[in-house]
Each structure stands twice: as structure tokens, then as C-alpha cells.
């Protein structure tokens, strides 16, 4: 603690004009005031706070708590505050603790005692729960849009490189030849599930806590369905205690975002490998890379590396939110003030990473000759030879042994299976005929997998078309 902070704990502030100050006989300690304030970070909720207040005021007028004139005064005052904040002229005060009290105090200062009536029938507890749901819903919609943009970029690549041959890996060892387009569609499938999870989470968060008040509801004749409809919620929450105290909707979204980042991190790992001189499969656009201060030849894939690193940041925020909630009794507790900074940063990080990838991936180019040469190493068509023998009546386990011996011979000779003579291959099995060489080529291997989900170029183009149709058919948010 600094000397300034130590000094502040020894004296109370002179300002006792808290909107909740009637119960208190002395002012809040200066350190406590700073320690408990959240306006420094929750002021980003201002648009949602004003929108929630507008809906609440309209509801209060509908049920007769406010007159038409009072409602209009409140709405006019809130509109003026909106423009003032938007213009950067609003003065945020730590003394007023949070975004809610700052806006309410500004409203009362602007329109007088009528402004004090706005808080009738609500609490900061249901107010902040409403604001966060509105904010998270907005951010989820933005993430969904970015996911769709990245998915379309991957589909474009799949169509462009449906027949670009590269090695497929297991254990990071050459396994079977696949197409680059097929690989891009694998990432699209992951993002498609990510999209679906977020859409599902959005359904659960899109309910209105407004009207739950502090924890038990209110004695005023409020219309929660009306205020929920004004804010485009699907309806009101069903239990006032739960409405103000839980943040599981934010945790669920954070979990969905963590899965997105896990997928992007895996994607990043491959891009980092593929751009290395050891693989040299692709080229990233210069504008998404950086150089070295000492090694002039370097072109570093900083964006994928940072995305890979930022996954840990997002995972950490998810754990923070889970830990924050795990020991709280019902209903609202001040602990929940700590939900905003990790949640805000998590959502910002995911959006930035998705934006970076949606801009970077369309400019990725394949080094096709290098990819093809890599696919020819490691006996990638060995399984095709085994399948060939099985189709000619040899049991798979026997075929597996025959091909294993063929590969061992090829390794000793320094030759790929396709480079061995027919006579040599027949030495391992008399079932092998001249047509085997169509199977042993990379193109033959790809084209043979001509079924739903397979890597045959024809199937890749069909799958890309299906994926594009699904993405383009989504509702606009």
C-alpha cells in the first residue's frame, strides 16, 4: 500500500452525499471508497444501463407508477446523458461507485426530483444483472458474426485447394495423404460446433432479471413481461433470488469462448509449424508477421503465436469466474463486482483473435510442391496398398504384414512404394497386379476416399458447398 493509501485509511471523506447514505453516520473511508468502486471498468455498460432504465421507466408509466409527463422527462434526461457520454463529455465519479449511480445522479441533477423516481421498483442488484445480460448478449452476437466470417474464409480455401495434396498426420508423423481443402474443412467443423454452442448459450442468457429488485421482488405492480419485451428478451426470469445472484450465463459463455480459443490455439500450432523452414507448407501475409531485431532473414508468425498464448488468458478468466461463484450464498454479494473485468477481457480477447484470423486466413497461400513432396515421404499410401490386397481377398491382418514388409524393404532401398517395380511388389504378394500403381499414387489415394466426409476432391467441394449454405442461411443478428 502506498503512503497515500495508508494516509487515506485514517480519515473519512468529506463527501457524504451517497444515494444510499441515509443509514450511515459517517462518510466512507477514502481507501474503501476507491477499493469498492467499479466505475473505472463497468462504465462500458453505460449503453445497456440507459436502455434498461428506459425500459423500466416505460414500464413504470404503463402500470401507473409514473405519469406520462414524468416518464417523458426521464427519457429526455437519459437521452441527453447518452449523447454526453457518447461525446466523451460525461464526468465519471469514483465517489458514485459504479455506472448505475453515476447515471442516476446525473439524471437527477439534470431533471430534478423526477429523476429520483426512476429507481422505484428496482435495485442495483437486478439492474446490474440486466446490464450484464444485455452486454454479454451483444458480445455473443459479435462473436457469432466473426465466427461466420472466419468459417467462410476457410470454406473459400477449401474450394480453392480441394485437390492440393499434403500429408495428413497422426502423432505428427506422416499418416495418409489428404487435401489442404479437406484440412480447412476440419477446422470449419470445429468452428461450426463452437457457433452452435454459443447460440445455445444465448438462449439461456436472454431472459430479463429486471423486476427481481434486491432479491425478493417488489411491492409495486410491475409488468416484467413488458419490460422484458422492450429489451428484446425472450421473457423474464422465474425466481427473484436466482435472478440477481447467479452468473452461470456468463460462465457458460466463457466456457464456450474457452473452447473457441482451444480450437484457435490448435490451429495456431499448425500454422506455426507449417510456416517453419522444416515444413514450409504455407506462406502467411507479411502484414500478419514480424521480423527479428538481430536476424534479418526472420519472418515470425506472431499472430498465430499470440493467439496460441492468449488461449491461456481466456482459460484463466473462466477459472476466475468459476472460483468467484463457487462459495457464494444466495443472493447478491459484493464478490460479483469481480465478474466484470475477467468477463470483459475474455470477450475482448476472443473477438480480437477471431478478427485476426478472419482477416489473415483469406491471404494464406499454399506451397504446393513442398506439400506434395512431404506427402511422398513416410509411405503415406501404405494403407492404400493394404486396402488393395484386402479387396483381392487377403485378410486385413495378413495384408498389414505384407505391406509392413514392403515398407521395410522400401526404407532399406531408399524408395517409396510407388517407386518399387511390379516384380519387387509381387515378391511380397502374388495378388499384386499392374493396377496397383494407380492406388500407390497420391492422387489415387485421395480419389479413392470418395464418400461423405472423405478427402477426395469431389467430396471436399460438395462438403464446402454444404458448409457455405449452412453459414449463409444463418439469421442476421
Steps between C-alpha positions, in 0.01 A plus 500: 500500500636844414545775763209678340281195544614456861415860575160461340404218736535736796241750390152495356407688188317827532239399241206324668255549212463131411171403341477234771647715782193539723591206723858616562635742761842552344644520154664207326872470562695633200687174450182292529331731256769438243530131585129428456437720197447335161424794274855485365407184309122459508441832323517302175149381594358852465298438184338193648439676831319784325301260281398306811395823673296605198315168503446524876363854474264403221377208706449721808288737293299212355405372847425849633801554727623785278293754314542547127671833565741349754586217263572747220723707728697191599536379142609846386757519777637155422526587132698814583734296723541245218623771262723649768671166566525426128672836448750425776380790714349305789694521825518160669535519878663235719305646792182379331643149490366353176344567162147473640539761774692734272222503242223524759671790675552678167134448415383652830739792459358558153122463557462538877294288737325313219832328438484350849183312403677289236632253755151417624441125494856399421839454666854526381500122534249436222628804313856369469378147424294646215786712371742207494253278315444772242874552464586131474219448247643780285851353524378150419335634185827669401694177559247302297545741211879466517476122515290504183750725326790270588301195395432650158872571461575134573232384255654724234839339562344154487350570159821659372719214617265203481767301312815645658675196647666509840590235757247422768656428838444288806749541786646771272626216280400470135187283489300534176475758225214748530414825329560841651135575430394200706719623785339845492155342517606314813557836668170622367324207667651596834392861457153384394463322835635809676236706326228257601610502864490879514156514340379255762659700784338816365156347549564455872647845556221680312260538793434814699585533873343847506234509769668252731611807697744432786415132542127453579322700234311823564169614644427721199265371226774451244463331161814293450384354169466851357847619606649171376340546158628858476855370545450215248529233768307178445327557833567569869695275735284281725660539844606829655774349718663320210453801272735727691750252641618267227741562216487155347394650168830689490691189604331299225596759239853509644514122465386521137762766437767286663415217261526743208844606623605137544413441136675817386805403706519162326458675167776742598734215586459356151549836332819557700627157396397540138679835465825365645785417263474138613148473354476802266143413399339845497576866488329751729449857381779733610256733675422227753865422578796678654877488462794458730705786645823306439429235233396669176383178335227432755126520432327414824135380515421727793123507457457121525750489785312770691165334440649176632622688807178690558312173536656469847377848586143407408518167685620691807203736487263203484660359815475842666126514436447144623702570815316828556162326511585173675451612864237770478179460699180639354437770403720786373845548651762766433724222366305525177658835426808295413323329210530791261872545438571134415179477297570820308859401424399148400243625250736764362777243457282249317368768265851624423628148428208415274534831318872442444438154357207608285728763342812286478371169364367629164856609414667167586671336202607137467845389389358210304826340387631488857176353625500236231862409561427460871203276425727274293719443802406263778320243282167680518332257257585187700140469625380522139716200410355307795145589387591388147605157628188466719279571198681211327409259779788523746395540869586847628750381761687302238489798265634718782799267539568490125499879475717530811764283335469701177555824691801354683649403163428848360669664796806282451510590130418866553195472274132579536251217440400660171865483389529123550464281192200273448731201524630618837150561633380158379781352702302600807162385364397337174163678529666823387446590134586789268198702615660539845687809386176695464446431870852595600488852353403792721215598268373144499503492878297820525250407230442157653348661810194617312233484769329736744770651720784368283793694361428437130496840323145437378383444855690805624318721250165351597576545871616859443176579317295353785698695758457824306124446476474442876700811582316726256160375620560619857280781631656843509560624852 
